[in-house]
Amino acid sequence: MSVDVTVTDAAEQHRYEGRVDGGELAAVAEYIRTAELVVFTHTEVLGGYEGRGIASELVRQALDDVRRQELKVLPLCPFVASYMGRHAEAYGDLEYRSRTTLTDATA
């Protein structure tokens, strides 16, 4: 069962919010934003809203917003990482890849 989810970036609280039923807060995706990327740290669906696809819709719209801002994503949150993995064709290009390489310190 899916519902209409309105997603907004509550930047002052460092999270995307998913609201349903005329504005009721149903889910949040917390993040840390840097100049080049958004680190998703935690996603939570509030009691009574589980199993309705709200978290997936929240993450989808949050990732679309990150893309519009031309940023990358570091998905520390297991839910966001799993979502990106399941939808790699749509969001795989957003995943942050470090430009730093490891070298042999003894060389």
N, C-alpha and C positions, 0 to 999 in steps of 0.2 A: 504494500500500500504506500503510494507516494503522495506527498502533499506539496502545495506551493510554498516555497521557501524564499523569503526576502533576505538577501545577504548584504551586509554593510561592513565596511572597514571601520571599526571603532579604534582608530589609531592611538588615541590617548590612553586606551586600555590595552594596547598591543594585542588585539585580537579581531578576528572576523566573527561577526555574530549572525546566526541564522534565526530568523523570526518567522513564526507561523500564526495562523488564527488571529489576524488583526493586530499583530505586533508582539505576541508573546515570545519571549526569549526561549528558544528550544535547544540551541547548540552553540558552542564556541570553538574556534580554532585559534589557539594562542601562538604568537610568533615574536621573534626578535628581528628587526629590520636593520640592515646595514646599507651602505651606499650601493652595493652590487647584488645583494641577495636578501631573501626572506627565509629565516630559519623557523620552520614550524616545529613547535615543542610539545604541544598537547592539543588533542581534540576531545571534546566531551559533549555528549548528548544529555540534556537534563532529564530528570525523572519524568516518566509518563510519555516521553517522545521517542523512546527507543523503537527500533524495528520499522521505522516508517521511511527510511531513506534520507533522512534529514542531514546526517553527517556527510553522506556522499555528495549531496547537492551543495552543501556548505563548502566542502573542499573543492568541488568542481568550479564553483563561482569564484572562490578565493584564488585558485590557480589561474583562472582566466584573468582576474584582476592583476595578478603578478605579471602575467604575460603582457598586458596592456602597458605596464610600467617598465617593460623591458628589463626585468630583474630575473635572477635565477632563484632556485629553491633548494634548500638543504632540508630534507625531510627527516628530522630526528624523531618526530612523532610516528609511531608504528602505523597508525591508521593512514596518515598522509603518504607514507612510504608505500604501503600496500596499495592504496588507491592509484598512485602514480605507476606502480608496477603493473596493475591490472589494465591501465589505460596508457601504456607506454607510447602507443602510436600518436596519442594526442598531447601527452605531457612529458615524454621522455627527454625532449630537448630543453626543458626547463631545469632539469636537475643540475645542480652546481657541481662542477668538476674543478678541483684545485689545479692551479697552474704551476704549483710547486712540485718538483720531482725529487725523489730520494736519490742521493748519491752515496757511493761507498766512502765512508769517512776515513778509511785507511788508505785510500788511493793517493 
